[in-house]
Structure formats: C-alpha cells, structure tokens
Amino acid sequence: MARVVVGLSGGVDSSVAALLLQQEGHEVIGIYMRNWNDESVTINNECPWIEDANDATMVADHLGIPFQVMDFSEQYKQRIVDYMFAEYERGRTPNPDVLCNREIKFDAFLEAALELNADYVATGHYCRKRENADGTFSLLSGVDKNKDQSYFLCQISQSQLAKALFPIGELQKSEVREIAKNAGLPTAKKKDSQGLCFVGKVKLPVFLQQQLAPKKGNVVELSKTHAYFPEAIDREDERFYHQPPWPKGAVVGTHDGAHFFTVGQRKGLGIGGRAIPLFVAGVNTETNEVYVVEGDDHPALLRYGLQIENGTENWIGGESPLKEGGAMKVEARIRYRQPLQPASLMCKNGRLFLWFDDKQKAIAPGQFAAWYKDEVLVGSGVIV
C-alpha cells in the first residue's frame, strides 16, 4: 500500500476521495491548501476558506487521518494572480483554474507532499488516469460527463500525472453523495463551491479594479452588414484563425476599461432598452474600445478556427505526434463544460491550429483549448 497525501478542500468530492483511499488500505494524510492571504485585493471576511478548512478538519477527524493546513499563498499570487492581472490588462481571458492545477496542486503541493515521503497526491477531480503498456500514463475524462473536470488538468505534465490519483473519476456525482452519506461524512450535503475562493462574493471587475486602473472608453456596436471573411476562404488561409480588423461602428455607450471585458460577455455592459441583448465580440486594449453585437448568432461571434500560442502547447503523453504540415482528427473544447466538438489539429509553419467542423461561439483569446481522442486528453494550449 502507498502513502497518499489528499488535498482536502472541505468539499464532498475530496472527502470521498480520502475515504476511498483509506478503504483501499493506503496510508492517507489530509492537507488543506490555503491559496490566498492578501487583504489588499479581497474582502477577507467574504472568503470562505476558514469555513472550508474547518470542514476539512472535521472530515480528517471523522476518518482518523493526520491533517494540516499549508499556506501556498505566496506561490499562488506569483504564479496565478499576477498572471491573471497581466492577461486581463492585455485584453485576454485567463483561466486561473487550469494554471492552479499545473502550478499549485501538482507542483507546489506535490513537492510538499513528496517532502512528507508521499508516493502520490490525490484530489477530488472527476477524471481518470490510465497506465499504458509502455509505462506512460494517460489522462481520461471522468465517467460522469456532466461533472468531467479533465479540462482543468489539461496543462499537467507526464511526470505530474505519474504521481497523481483520482479516486472518484469512475463515479457519478450521485454515487459520491451516496457514499458520503452512508459514511456519515460531515460534507455529505455541502453544496459544490463556485469560482475562486479569493474573489469571494466580489464581482470580478471590482476585484480587477484594485490592480487595473479604470479608463473610460467607447462601446462600439458592429452591424451584421460588415464584410466579414467569406465562407469560401480555405482553412489553410491563416486569416480564418484571426479576428478581422474591427470596423468603426456606432458608439452606443461607454465603459470603464476594455480590460474588464471578455469575448461572449452579456452582462455588465450598462446598455439597456434592447429587444435583442448585446454581446461582447471583441476588445482592443490599445484603443480602449469594446465591440458589441446584437444577438449571440452574430457573425463576429462565430468562428471555425483558432491558433494556439507558441510555447503554450502541452502534450500530456510527452512529445507532439504532429510533424510540420501534419494533421490529426480530434475532439476539442474551448471552455469547461462545453461538449466536445469534432475538429482537426494542424501544424503549419511551426504553429498549431484547430479547425472545427462547425463554427464555434465566442472563442476567447487567453483561454485554453484542449483536444481529445477516444476520451483521452491528448494536449492543450492557450488560444491566441
């Protein structure tokens, strides 16, 4: 049997993960990761970390396993929060959850666990790990397709995956709840957490304004008559993977900073009285303009392809199987919980492109695209 350090978050999923490992006969140690401790950019009493840590303590007491709280706030600020601010300042939409797994849970936390002579770290993620015939490991989507969290682990490496365990990946959420209830776990009925703890109940623009200065600019509406790239452009034409030059449309409002908005956003524009709602189609932090369109079926929101930012590609199996000029059929998603979409991954001029069979809505620069084959998460990268 192995010594396993479990990241107890104070939720039901990690609680059941620890329980299942204990039932298998492993030596289990529980650790709560405190990832934020900076009152200058949050309303501290609205962050539920103390309540979560108390719940994690009660679970550890119930199971009779060693437990401690570890502070990773310095690493989290440097690797995640500073990255968030920098990306929003560029007018992009970062995904801190993906980075948290790569930089904190399976790096800083894993390192701390190894110092405790652990063989593995375990989390309550709904995903699966499979050992291959050659001794490498694959990351698979969770059995519960409604809760599958493999996307959030799309940037972990082969060495990180080798040391990871996902005890609930074969279970449905309802089964996890039932196991927790039957075992009398204190978290059996606790609701799932939403979003980042350190933001708490503070709206994201309010949080960002504590580091990014407000800057008045125009909200520009684009019409459907603008000459967007025609359907006939071949997918080998790189123009299909980039937003067209934004035209000068009608100014319909003002905003406090283009970096506070993201592609696909509907709320927070402050423009009412419309029969058809407005959506953000793009932002330009250089001109400080936010471009909006009527309806989520506007051509400015729909695109076939995207380019992966050089240097952000991550192939969980190791090296890229694609050579220059090569292509492979995959299924891909551009955000968490999006159903997998049939697509082709192509390598051209040393860059990766994803071409979808069907147009995709609100592709946001800065987010991660992840691609799969037969439930195996093959790789991922940041959208340009």
C-alpha positions as CSV (number, residue, x, y, z in Angstrom):
1,M,0.0,0.0,0.0
2,A,1.1,3.6,-0.6
3,R,1.3,6.8,1.4
4,V,-1.1,9.3,-0.2
5,V,-1.5,13.0,0.5
6,V,-5.0,14.1,-0.3
7,G,-5.9,17.7,-1.0
8,L,-8.9,18.1,1.3
9,S,-10.7,21.2,0.1
10,G,-13.6,20.9,2.6
11,G,-16.0,19.7,-0.1
12,V,-17.7,16.3,-0.6
13,D,-15.6,15.2,-3.6
14,S,-12.2,15.3,-1.9
15,S,-13.7,13.9,1.3
16,V,-14.9,10.8,-0.5
17,A,-11.5,10.6,-2.3
18,A,-9.8,10.3,1.0
19,L,-12.4,7.8,2.3
20,L,-12.0,5.5,-0.7
21,L,-8.2,5.6,-0.5
22,Q,-8.4,4.7,3.2
23,Q,-10.8,1.8,2.5
24,E,-8.2,0.5,-0.1
25,G,-5.7,0.3,2.8
26,H,-3.5,3.3,1.9
27,E,-1.9,5.5,4.5
28,V,-3.8,8.8,4.0
29,I,-2.7,12.3,5.0
30,G,-5.0,15.2,4.6
31,I,-3.8,18.7,3.7
32,Y,-5.9,21.9,3.1
33,M,-4.2,24.3,0.7
34,R,-4.6,27.9,1.7
35,N,-4.0,29.7,-1.6
36,W,-4.8,33.3,-0.8
37,N,-3.8,35.6,2.1
38,D,-3.8,39.2,0.8
39,E,-6.4,41.5,2.3
40,S,-5.3,44.3,-0.1
41,V,-7.2,42.8,-3.0
42,T,-10.1,41.0,-1.4
43,I,-12.8,41.3,1.2
44,N,-11.3,38.8,3.6
45,N,-14.5,38.1,5.6
46,E,-16.3,37.1,2.5
47,C,-13.8,34.4,1.5
48,P,-15.0,31.0,2.8
49,W,-11.5,29.5,3.3
50,I,-11.9,29.3,7.1
51,E,-15.2,27.5,6.8
52,D,-13.7,25.1,4.2
53,A,-10.6,24.5,6.4
54,N,-12.9,23.7,9.3
55,D,-14.9,21.3,7.2
56,A,-11.7,19.6,6.0
57,T,-10.6,19.3,9.6
58,M,-13.9,17.6,10.6
59,V,-13.5,15.1,7.7
60,A,-10.0,14.3,8.8
61,D,-11.1,13.8,12.4
62,H,-14.0,11.6,11.2
63,L,-11.6,9.4,9.2
64,G,-8.9,9.5,11.8
65,I,-6.2,10.7,9.5
66,P,-3.4,13.2,10.1
67,F,-4.3,16.7,8.8
68,Q,-2.7,20.1,8.5
69,V,-3.3,23.4,6.7
70,M,-0.5,24.5,4.4
71,D,-0.1,28.1,3.1
72,F,0.6,28.3,-0.7
73,S,-0.5,32.0,-0.9
74,E,2.9,33.3,-2.0
75,Q,3.2,30.8,-4.9
76,Y,-0.4,31.4,-5.8
77,K,0.0,35.2,-6.0
78,Q,3.1,35.0,-8.1
79,R,2.0,32.2,-10.4
80,I,-1.7,32.7,-10.7
81,V,-3.0,36.1,-9.6
82,D,-0.2,38.2,-11.2
83,Y,-0.7,36.2,-14.4
84,M,-4.5,36.9,-14.2
85,F,-3.9,40.7,-13.9
86,A,-1.3,40.7,-16.8
87,E,-3.7,38.7,-19.1
88,Y,-6.7,40.9,-18.4
89,E,-4.5,44.0,-18.9
90,R,-3.8,42.6,-22.4
91,G,-7.5,42.2,-23.1
92,R,-7.4,38.4,-22.8
93,T,-9.4,36.0,-20.7
94,P,-7.2,33.8,-18.5
95,N,-8.2,30.5,-16.9
96,P,-6.8,30.5,-13.3
97,D,-8.2,27.1,-12.5
98,V,-6.1,25.4,-15.2
99,L,-3.0,27.2,-14.0
100,C,-3.7,26.4,-10.4
101,N,-3.6,22.7,-11.1
102,R,-0.4,22.9,-13.1
103,E,1.4,25.4,-10.8
104,I,0.0,24.7,-7.3
105,K,-1.8,21.4,-6.8
106,F,0.5,19.3,-9.0
107,D,3.7,21.3,-8.4
108,A,4.0,23.2,-5.2
109,F,1.6,20.9,-3.3
110,L,3.1,17.8,-4.9
111,E,6.5,19.0,-3.8
112,A,5.3,19.5,-0.2
113,A,3.7,16.0,-0.3
114,L,7.0,14.4,-1.5
115,E,8.8,16.0,1.4
116,L,6.4,14.1,3.6
117,N,7.6,10.9,1.8
118,A,4.3,10.5,-0.1
119,D,4.1,8.2,-3.0
120,Y,1.1,10.1,-4.6
121,V,-1.1,13.1,-4.2
122,A,-4.8,12.7,-4.7
123,T,-7.6,15.1,-5.5
124,G,-11.4,15.0,-5.9
125,H,-11.3,15.7,-9.6
126,Y,-13.8,13.9,-11.9
127,C,-11.2,12.4,-14.3
128,R,-9.3,9.2,-14.7
129,K,-5.7,8.0,-15.1
130,R,-4.6,5.0,-17.1
131,E,-1.3,3.3,-17.2
132,N,-0.2,2.4,-20.8
133,A,1.7,-0.7,-21.9
134,D,4.9,1.4,-22.3
135,G,4.8,2.6,-18.7
136,T,3.4,6.1,-19.6
137,F,0.1,7.5,-18.3
138,S,-2.9,8.9,-20.0
139,L,-5.5,11.3,-18.6
140,L,-9.1,10.4,-19.4
141,S,-12.4,12.3,-19.0
142,G,-14.5,11.4,-15.9
143,V,-17.2,8.8,-16.2
144,D,-19.7,11.4,-15.1
145,K,-19.8,13.5,-18.3
146,N,-21.8,16.3,-16.6
147,K,-19.0,16.7,-14.0
148,D,-16.0,15.8,-16.1
149,Q,-13.1,18.0,-14.9
150,S,-10.3,16.7,-17.2
151,Y,-10.2,20.1,-18.9
152,F,-8.9,21.7,-15.8
153,L,-5.9,19.4,-15.8
154,C,-5.1,19.9,-19.5
155,Q,-1.7,21.5,-18.7
156,I,-0.3,19.0,-16.3
157,S,2.8,17.1,-17.4
158,Q,3.5,13.3,-17.7
159,S,5.7,13.5,-14.6
160,Q,2.9,15.2,-12.6
161,L,0.3,12.7,-13.8
162,A,2.5,9.8,-12.8
163,K,2.2,11.0,-9.2
164,A,-1.5,11.8,-9.2
165,L,-4.5,9.7,-8.2
166,F,-8.2,10.5,-8.9
167,P,-10.2,8.1,-6.7
168,I,-13.7,9.4,-7.8
169,G,-13.1,9.5,-11.5
170,E,-15.1,6.3,-12.1
171,L,-18.1,7.5,-10.2
172,Q,-21.2,9.6,-10.8
173,K,-21.7,12.6,-8.6
174,S,-24.8,11.0,-7.2
175,E,-22.7,8.0,-6.2
176,V,-20.2,10.2,-4.5
177,R,-23.0,11.9,-2.5
178,E,-24.4,8.5,-1.5
179,I,-21.0,7.2,-0.3
180,A,-20.5,10.3,1.8
181,K,-24.0,10.0,3.3
182,N,-23.5,6.3,4.1
183,A,-20.1,7.0,5.7
184,G,-21.5,9.9,7.8
185,L,-19.1,12.4,6.3
186,P,-19.7,16.0,7.6
187,T,-19.6,17.3,4.0
188,A,-22.2,14.8,2.6
189,K,-24.8,17.6,1.9
190,K,-22.4,20.5,1.4
191,K,-23.1,22.4,-1.9
192,D,-20.4,22.5,-4.5
193,S,-18.2,25.6,-4.5
194,Q,-18.2,28.0,-7.4
195,G,-15.3,30.0,-8.7
196,L,-12.2,31.3,-7.0
197,C,-12.2,31.5,-3.2
198,F,-10.0,34.6,-3.0
199,V,-12.5,36.6,-5.1
200,G,-15.3,35.5,-2.7
201,K,-18.5,37.4,-3.4
202,V,-16.7,40.3,-5.0
203,K,-17.6,40.6,-8.7
204,L,-14.5,40.1,-11.0
205,P,-14.4,43.6,-12.4
206,V,-14.4,45.0,-8.9
207,F,-11.6,42.7,-8.0
208,L,-9.6,43.7,-11.1
209,Q,-10.1,47.4,-10.4
210,Q,-8.0,47.0,-7.3
211,Q,-4.9,46.4,-9.6
212,L,-6.0,47.7,-13.0
213,A,-6.9,51.4,-13.3
214,P,-10.3,52.3,-14.7
215,K,-10.1,54.0,-18.1
216,K,-13.1,55.5,-19.9
217,G,-13.6,54.3,-23.4
218,N,-16.3,53.7,-26.0
219,V,-18.6,50.7,-26.6
220,V,-18.9,50.3,-30.4
221,E,-21.7,48.3,-32.0
222,L,-20.9,46.3,-35.1
223,S,-23.6,45.7,-37.7
224,K,-24.4,42.4,-39.5
225,T,-23.7,44.1,-42.8
226,H,-19.9,44.3,-42.2
227,A,-18.0,42.3,-44.8
228,Y,-16.5,39.5,-42.6
229,F,-14.3,36.9,-44.2
230,P,-16.4,34.9,-46.7
231,E,-17.2,31.2,-46.1
232,A,-15.2,30.3,-49.2
233,I,-11.8,31.1,-47.6
234,D,-9.9,27.8,-47.3
235,R,-9.0,26.7,-43.8
236,E,-5.3,26.7,-44.8
237,D,-5.6,30.5,-45.1
238,E,-4.4,31.9,-41.7
239,R,-6.9,34.8,-41.9
240,F,-9.6,32.3,-40.8
241,Y,-7.8,31.9,-37.4
242,H,-7.7,35.6,-36.5
243,Q,-10.3,38.2,-35.8
244,P,-10.9,40.5,-38.7
245,P,-9.9,44.2,-38.4
246,W,-12.6,45.7,-36.3
247,P,-14.6,48.3,-38.3
248,K,-15.7,51.7,-36.9
249,G,-19.3,51.2,-35.9
250,A,-21.8,53.3,-33.9
251,V,-20.8,54.4,-30.4
252,V,-23.6,53.1,-28.2
253,G,-22.1,53.6,-24.7
254,T,-19.0,54.0,-22.6
255,H,-17.1,51.7,-20.3
256,D,-14.5,51.9,-17.5
257,G,-11.8,49.9,-19.2
258,A,-11.6,47.4,-22.1
259,H,-9.6,45.0,-20.0
260,F,-12.6,44.4,-17.7
261,F,-14.5,42.6,-20.6
262,T,-14.3,39.3,-22.3
263,V,-15.5,37.8,-25.6
264,G,-19.0,36.5,-25.3
265,Q,-19.9,38.5,-22.2
266,R,-23.5,39.7,-22.0
267,K,-23.9,41.3,-18.6
268,G,-22.2,44.3,-17.2
269,L,-22.4,46.5,-20.3
270,G,-24.8,49.0,-18.8
271,I,-26.7,49.4,-22.0
272,G,-30.4,48.6,-21.6
273,G,-33.6,49.0,-23.6
274,R,-32.7,46.5,-26.3
275,A,-35.1,43.9,-27.6
276,I,-32.1,41.8,-28.6
277,P,-29.3,41.6,-26.0
278,L,-25.8,42.8,-26.7
279,F,-22.8,40.5,-26.5
280,V,-19.1,41.4,-26.5
281,A,-17.5,40.4,-29.7
282,G,-14.0,41.7,-29.1
283,V,-11.9,44.1,-27.0
284,N,-9.0,46.4,-28.1
285,T,-6.9,47.5,-25.1
286,E,-4.7,49.7,-27.4
287,T,-7.7,51.9,-28.5
288,N,-9.6,51.0,-25.3
289,E,-12.7,50.0,-27.3
290,V,-15.2,47.3,-26.6
291,Y,-17.0,45.9,-29.6
292,V,-20.5,44.6,-29.2
293,V,-23.1,42.9,-31.4
294,E,-26.8,42.2,-31.2
295,G,-27.6,38.5,-30.5
296,D,-25.4,35.5,-30.0
297,D,-25.7,34.5,-33.6
298,H,-23.9,37.5,-35.0
299,P,-21.1,36.5,-37.4
300,A,-18.5,38.4,-35.3
301,L,-19.0,35.8,-32.5
302,L,-18.8,32.7,-34.7
303,R,-15.5,31.3,-36.0
304,Y,-14.3,28.0,-37.4
305,G,-10.7,28.1,-36.3
306,L,-8.2,29.3,-33.7
307,Q,-4.4,29.4,-33.3
308,I,-2.5,28.1,-30.3
309,E,0.0,30.5,-28.8
310,N,3.6,29.3,-29.4
311,G,5.2,27.9,-26.3
312,T,1.9,27.1,-24.5
313,E,1.4,23.7,-26.1
314,N,1.2,20.8,-23.6
315,W,1.2,17.2,-24.8
316,I,0.4,15.0,-21.8
317,G,1.9,12.0,-23.4
318,G,5.2,13.8,-23.9
319,E,6.3,15.0,-27.4
320,S,3.9,16.2,-30.1
321,P,2.8,13.5,-32.5
322,L,2.4,16.2,-35.2
323,K,5.1,17.0,-37.7
324,E,5.3,20.1,-39.9
325,G,2.4,20.0,-42.3
326,G,0.7,17.2,-40.5
327,A,-2.9,17.0,-39.2
328,M,-4.9,14.8,-36.9
329,K,-8.7,14.4,-36.2
330,V,-9.6,15.2,-32.6
331,E,-12.4,16.3,-30.5
332,A,-11.9,19.6,-28.8
333,R,-13.3,22.2,-26.4
334,I,-12.5,25.8,-25.8
335,R,-14.1,26.1,-22.3
336,Y,-15.1,24.0,-19.3
337,R,-18.3,22.0,-19.7
338,Q,-18.5,22.7,-23.5
339,P,-19.5,19.4,-25.2
340,L,-16.6,18.0,-27.2
341,Q,-16.6,19.3,-30.8
342,P,-15.2,17.4,-33.9
343,A,-12.1,19.2,-35.1
344,S,-8.8,18.9,-36.9
345,L,-5.5,19.8,-35.3
346,M,-2.9,21.1,-37.8
347,C,0.8,22.1,-37.7
348,K,1.8,24.8,-40.2
349,N,4.9,26.9,-40.2
350,G,5.8,25.6,-36.7
351,R,2.4,26.7,-35.3
352,L,-0.7,24.8,-34.2
353,F,-4.1,25.5,-35.5
354,L,-7.5,24.0,-34.6
355,W,-10.2,23.8,-37.3
356,F,-13.7,22.9,-36.1
357,D,-16.2,21.1,-38.3
358,D,-18.8,23.6,-37.1
359,K,-18.5,27.2,-36.2
360,Q,-17.7,27.9,-32.5
361,K,-19.2,30.7,-30.5
362,A,-17.2,33.3,-28.5
363,I,-13.7,32.0,-28.9
364,A,-11.8,33.9,-26.2
365,P,-8.1,34.7,-26.5
366,G,-6.2,33.7,-23.3
367,Q,-8.5,30.7,-22.6
368,F,-7.3,27.1,-23.1
369,A,-8.2,24.8,-26.0
370,A,-8.0,21.1,-25.1
371,W,-8.1,18.2,-27.6
372,Y,-9.1,14.6,-27.0
373,K,-9.0,11.2,-28.8
374,D,-11.3,8.5,-27.5
375,E,-11.8,10.1,-24.1
376,V,-8.0,10.6,-23.7
377,L,-7.0,14.2,-23.2
378,V,-4.1,14.4,-25.6
379,G,-3.0,18.1,-25.3
380,S,-3.8,21.7,-24.9
381,G,-2.7,25.3,-25.4
382,V,-3.6,28.9,-25.0
383,I,-5.8,30.5,-27.6
384,V,-4.1,33.4,-29.4
